[in-house]
Amino acid sequence: MRRPVALLAGVLLMGALAVPASAADGDEGFTIKDPRITESSGLAASHLHPGVYWTHNDSDDGPYIYAVDSRTGKTVATVTLRGVGTPRDVEAISIGPGNQIYVGDIGDNLGGSWPYVWIYKLPEPKVLEDQTIRATQYVVKYSDGARDAESLVVHPKTGRVYIIDKKENGGHLYEGPARLSASGTNVFKPVAPVDLWATDAAFSPDGTQLAVRGYFGGIYYDWSGGHIERRGRLNVPLQGQGESVSYSADGTKLMFGSEGAGSAVEAQDAPGGAGNSPKSPSGGGSSAVIGGGDSSDRFKVGAVAVAVAAVALFGLRRRRRRD
């Protein structure tokens, strides 16, 4: 994943101030202890194994996903995907109907120049042990050209797959075909703007809520029959490099993950309780539109805001001089 100098300076400072969660808290937060997992970029609560979360590395790892027990922070199973090519930039993981795991190899380290990306699908294993499972590989293109993306979600009722592209000034929610085809190209089309530098997203277990996170903030929406309505902001914790989000299996918590060795997964109460958004007017927004400014979410402490902004500006100016 490409990261601008300004962002690196900011997240490094924030990472130094972040407080790691306790591994004993389970769905209240935990720390990933597996030394192989240094770039956890996606997170999904298991459908079959209570307290277990699936994750994966960003790049330079291989066709692997890891089952992490939130009560101990330890990896309890490593699954190797068979029948797929060499992953390039795996950025997201989601579980859909029928306990099918979807892995999004959708990042683009070349800044949106790869002509296609991939999605891998495999059944969630009923037994947690190291094993190899055959996966189905899907070719994905966008109707409006190549782009970088880090957010992939599968609706828990319909099984339809959605991707949110990653742009600093906001991107779009892309909708895939009603059913993915393993024999042809799957074209994803933009259906709503996203006013967030999105690094991950997740559906609530009942499919009525969509949460989208960025490095410094997040927003959540009601989802009803494909119609989207903004409801409010997410309380995203300060993390060294916030890359992932998942609802807990019961929908009461949002679990926020970060990259890095020994990275913490931090829990926040899900808005509206167990996946049901409150119909309060404060969220604002209109149907079928994802938007709204989240600039006030980007920094939670005034002093940190000033420091990060200064370092970021300095880094950006130096980069421009070099360019």
Secondary structure, 3 states (H helix, E strand, C coil): CCCCHHHHHHHHHHHHHCCCCCHHHHHHEEECCCCCCCCCCEEEECCCCCCEEEEECCCCCCCEEEEEECCCCCEEEEEEEECCCCCCCCCEEEEEHHHEEEEEECCCCCCCCCCCEEEEEEECCCCCCCEEEECEEEEEEECCCCCCEEEEEECCCCCCEEEEECCCCCEEEEECCCCCCCCCEEEEEEEEEECCCEEEEEECCCCCEEEEEECCCEEEEEEECCEEEEEEECCCCCCCCEEEEEECCCCCEEEEEECCCCCEEEEEECCCCCCCCCCCHHHCCCCCECCCCCHHHCCCCHHHHHHHHHHHHHHHHHHHHHC
